[in-house]
Amino acid sequence: MATTEAAKFKNSDLIPIPQPPDYHPEITVSPAHDGLHFWEFMIAGSVAGMVEHMAMFPIDTIKTRMQVLGSCPIKSAGLRQALHSILKSDGPAGLYRGIGAMGLGAGPAHAVYFSVYEICKATFSRRNPNSPAAHAAAGVCATVASDAVFTPMDMVKQRLQLGSGSPYKGVFDCVRTVLKQEGFRAFYASYRTTILMNAPFTGVHFATYEAAKRGLVGVSPESVSDERLVVHATAGAAAGALAAAVTTPLDVVKTQLQCQGVCGCDRYANGSIKDVLKTIVKKDGYRGLFRGWMPRMLFHAPAAAICWSTYEAGKSFFQDLNNNDS
């Protein structure tokens, strides 16, 4: 009986459907937020960070010199005096001293920065895509992750930016000397201050950027595709300038910690933010907490415009590439 039933089953009247010869089952990986993969966010962010920091590096050098206290080349100087002092002592090349360290740190750090931001933004803003709080929280998460990558090279960069008075011949000489004389912890002496500075900086920056972008798009929604680059650049510049102004005092503290012991700058026993603030106020008054605010804003406004427009252009490139492949 069982054999007969098996025979009937094998001689089924069902017609098999042949598969086409080019049929190859594939396992597809679904894209992340904005239709892009994690690695595409990393590449777009890395390129954006490199372009931003390289383009604005001379302004960053002026800011560093203005913020350093002690017996360094510039004690109390305005923007024009700081620029004149650098050109007089080191020539035009002095404005680019330390740019190698910036190149080594900015690319990887911004790759982490933007990829973490996009993932966190997608996670935090599922119920409300336009939530400023979600954008700010995503920005804070992004900066905590990226600063862990960038802080060591930022310290090397700032020590080299002190000019011909700096005892280091270059990036690798600085790394080697600091490791030998001060140990690995010296590379992260300012990490806590950097986080305390960049958390509010990034929160203000991203919330302002998303709000400004939304406002600019609302002004002329019909021409948004034609003016997309202008929208990103304008929103980025507004966000960068506001965030820079708010967080200048902590940036001064960060510079003190990263340049301590170099060119006669004060050395701090425990790296306490409170001790550094007291020293700055004692030496230069409360105005010392805002040293370099002008070049800092001049740096971050165009830098943010360059960074965001480059980043969004990179995202658009990958989106078009993915659309053409599909």
Secondary structure, 3 states (H helix, E strand, C coil): CHHHHHHHHHCCCCCCCCCCCCCCCCCCCCCCHHHCCHHHHHHHHHHHHHHHHHHCHHHHHHHHHHHCCCCCCCCCCCHHHHHHHHHHHHCHHHHHCCHHHHHHHHHHHHHHHHHHHHHHHHHHCCCCCCCHHHHHHHHHHHHHHHHHHHHHHHHHHHHHCCHHHCCCCCHHHHHHHHHHHCCHHHHHCCHHHHHHHHHHHHHHHHHHHHHHHHHHHHHCHHHCCCCHHHHHHHHHHHHHHHHHHHCHHHHHHHHHHHCCCCCCCCCCCCCCHHHHHHHHHHHHCHHHHHCCHHHHHHHHHHHHHHHHHHHHHHHHHHHHHHHHHC
